Amino acid sequence: MSKELGLVLKALRRNCELTQKQIASVLNIDRSTYAYYERGTTEPDLKSILKIAKMMNVDVESLLPDGEGKPLLQVSDITKEEGAVIKNVKRPRLTTDMKEPKIYALSEDEQDLVIRYRILNAGNQLKVSDYIDELVQKNNIR
């Protein structure tokens, strides 16, 4: 399973425009350790797979092995060709104005916040949202 999972992890990461360093930071591991996951040299433990699935916005089951030991989500499900957009995974994006179709990519710091937010449970996500709302109101940003 290692090689196939590694290819899937790499394709997911590229589609989300994240770096190995960003993912490794959230997993609390060295970047080189995460690079080994993508190369298929080593496999992430279940706890890491759970976090990766949340970061990449995919079902954890899609990263687990099928009867043949391959992850259910295959690279062919993700890309049609090198650099293509993943079909079933949404890229983290924000619109500048809901009336305008302009979209810009998140900065690296914003991406870090998004992936850290995704690994929180629903209760803690609500706390973060409430805290941000409180900060916005205090600073009269709205």
C-alpha positions in Angstrom: 0.0 0.0 0.0 2.8 2.4 0.7 3.7 3.4 -2.9 0.0 3.9 -3.9 -0.8 5.8 -0.8 2.3 8.0 -1.3 1.2 8.9 -4.8 -2.3 9.8 -3.5 -0.9 11.9 -0.7 1.3 13.8 -3.1 -1.5 14.4 -5.6 -3.8 15.6 -2.8 -1.2 17.9 -1.3 -0.4 19.4 -4.7 -4.1 20.0 -5.5 -4.5 21.8 -2.2 -1.4 23.8 -3.0 0.2 22.9 0.3 3.8 22.2 1.0 5.3 19.2 2.7 6.5 21.5 5.4 3.0 22.7 6.1 1.5 19.2 6.4 4.5 18.0 8.5 4.0 21.0 10.9 0.4 20.1 11.6 1.4 16.4 12.0 4.2 17.5 14.3 6.8 15.5 12.3 9.8 16.5 10.3 9.3 17.4 6.6 11.5 14.5 5.6 9.3 12.1 7.4 6.3 13.3 5.5 8.4 13.2 2.3 9.0 9.5 3.1 5.2 9.0 3.2 4.8 10.5 -0.3 7.7 8.3 -1.6 6.2 5.2 -0.1 9.3 4.5 2.0 7.2 4.6 5.2 3.5 4.7 6.0 1.8 7.2 8.3 0.2 5.8 11.4 -3.6 5.9 11.7 -3.6 9.1 13.7 -1.7 10.8 11.0 -4.0 9.4 8.3 -7.0 10.8 10.2 -5.4 14.3 10.3 -4.3 14.2 6.7 -7.8 13.2 5.6 -9.2 16.2 7.5 -6.5 18.6 6.1 -7.2 17.5 2.5 -11.0 17.5 3.0 -11.4 13.8 2.0 -13.1 10.9 3.8 -10.6 9.0 5.9 -11.9 5.7 4.3 -10.6 6.9 1.0 -7.1 6.7 2.3 -7.4 3.3 3.9 -6.6 0.1 2.0 -9.1 -1.9 0.0 -8.9 -5.7 -0.3 -5.8 -5.5 -2.4 -4.0 -3.2 0.1 -4.4 -0.1 -2.1 -6.1 3.1 -0.9 -9.6 3.4 -2.1 -8.8 6.9 -3.5 -6.5 6.4 -6.5 -4.4 9.0 -8.3 -6.6 8.5 -11.4 -9.5 9.7 -9.2 -7.6 12.8 -8.4 -5.9 14.0 -11.6 -6.5 13.4 -15.3 -2.9 14.6 -16.0 0.0 16.1 -14.1 -1.1 19.3 -12.5 -4.8 18.9 -13.2 -7.4 19.8 -10.5 -8.6 16.9 -8.3 -12.2 16.0 -9.2 -13.5 15.3 -5.7 -11.5 17.7 -3.5 -12.1 21.4 -3.1 -9.2 23.7 -3.2 -9.1 26.1 -0.3 -10.1 29.4 -1.9 -11.7 32.7 -0.8 -13.5 35.2 -3.0 -12.7 38.9 -2.7 -16.2 40.0 -3.3 -19.2 37.6 -3.6 -20.5 39.7 -6.5 -17.2 39.4 -8.4 -16.0 36.0 -9.7 -12.4 36.9 -8.8 -10.7 34.2 -6.7 -7.3 34.3 -5.2 -5.2 31.6 -3.6 -4.7 31.6 0.2 -1.4 32.7 1.5 0.8 30.1 3.3 -0.3 31.5 6.7 -3.9 31.3 5.7 -3.5 27.8 4.5 -1.9 26.8 7.8 -4.9 28.2 9.7 -7.3 26.3 7.4 -5.6 23.0 7.8 -5.2 23.4 11.6 -8.9 24.4 11.8 -9.9 21.3 9.8 -8.3 18.9 12.3 -10.2 20.3 15.2 -13.4 18.6 16.4 -16.7 20.5 15.8 -16.8 22.0 19.3 -13.4 23.5 19.0 -14.2 24.7 15.5 -17.1 26.6 17.0 -14.9 28.1 19.7 -12.5 29.3 17.0 -15.3 30.8 15.0 -16.7 32.5 18.0 -13.3 33.9 19.0 -12.7 35.3 15.5 -16.2 36.9 15.5 -15.3 38.5 18.9 -12.0 39.8 17.5 -13.7 41.2 14.4 -16.4 43.0 16.6 -13.7 44.4 18.9 -11.8 45.8 16.0 -14.9 47.1 14.2 -13.8 45.3 11.1 -17.3 44.6 9.9 
